[in-house]
């Protein structure tokens, strides 16, 4: 299931950890977190799935649920190959799901 539809208190901590209380199959909310540095990289100023360590070249990282479709977006300013800042964003529901109260990268 899409994590943000079954979560409370979603936030980013320490610039890279996605933290929330996720609902499990019993309906209980369970604290869960995933370090996005392990699954997201910076490819010339753009977020890249299956990469790693994006936060080492990121500033102003923040999370919000956006738009009429309630899309979970991570935004940051990433440095490109020339050292220039680039505004970047990624829809976390593309690859992050709630697996019975735990974040899972798929």
Number of C-alpha atoms within 10 A of each C-alpha: 11 16 25 22 15 18 20 16 11 19 17 20 14 9 19 22 16 21 19 24 22 28 23 16 10 8 11 11 18 16 15 18 19 18 18 22 19 16 19 21 22 23 16 16 23 20 23 15 18 13 15 18 16 25 21 14 16 21 17 11 18 16 19 14 14 11 9 6 7 11 17 21 17 20 19 25 20 28 22 15 11 8 11 11 17 16 15 17 17 18 16 21 18 13 14 20 21 21 16 19 23 20 22 15 18 10
